[in-house]
């Protein structure tokens, strides 16, 4: 029963290593081609349109 922890520690020690992180030689380029299109659709009630037409000077 004492062998299992010893084997486990040996396995963990064998898997341990060094991790290195380095910057790339060339700059990182992120190309964002974004196209935004917005459409506004409105509908007026017949009565509301008549009121606006009658009072065009306030609009």
Buried (B, 14 or more C-beta within 10 A) or exposed (E): EEEEEEEEEEEEEEEEEEEEEEEEEEEEEEEEEEEEEEEEEEEEEEEEEEEEEEEEEEE
